Amino acid sequence: MTTYPDAVTSTVEIDFDDWVPEDSRQAVRNSINALAVRHSAENARRRELDAED
C-alpha cells in the first residue's frame, strides 16, 4: 500500500485472472497510483483555497 500526504488512505485489493500478463497488472497499479496522487494534490489545493477565504 502506498500512502500519500493529504489523502485518505485506503487499500485496494485486485484479483487478476491468471492469464493477465504482469506488465498489464503493473499498468493497472500505476494508473490507480496516479489517480491517488492527482486526488491528493486536488484536495491539498482546495484546502489552500479554503484557507485563503
QUIHU-V950399 format. One record per helix or strand. SS is the DSSP state (helix for helix, strand for strand). FROM is the first residue (numbers start at 1). TO is the last residue. Records with the same first field share a line. If there is no record, write none. Layout:
SS: FROM-TO  FROM-TO
//
This chain:
helix: 22-52
//
